[in-house]
Amino acid sequence: MSNKNPFEIRAEMLAMAKDYMDQAWNMNVEFTRQLVEQNKATAEQLQKALTPYSMDELMEKAKEMYSFVSKKD
């Protein structure tokens, strides 16, 4: 068992959530770039793809990951 305190665990969950959100954002940007190259993307899709995630979205993802880890099932 790990000897990490709650703050260290939360920090790890935030880092994991950030990595996940960064990867999802990068994949979305790449997919949209491909659509632009094929002239299939709209300006709205391009704008949405280039809008980074918010801090609230990051916190929600971290909470989601933490709730999975803290389940006792």
Summary of the structure (lengths in Angstrom):
residues: 73
radius of gyration: 16.5
end to end distance: 17.3
largest distance: 53.2
contacts: 156
relative contact order: 0.16
helix: 77%
strand: 0%
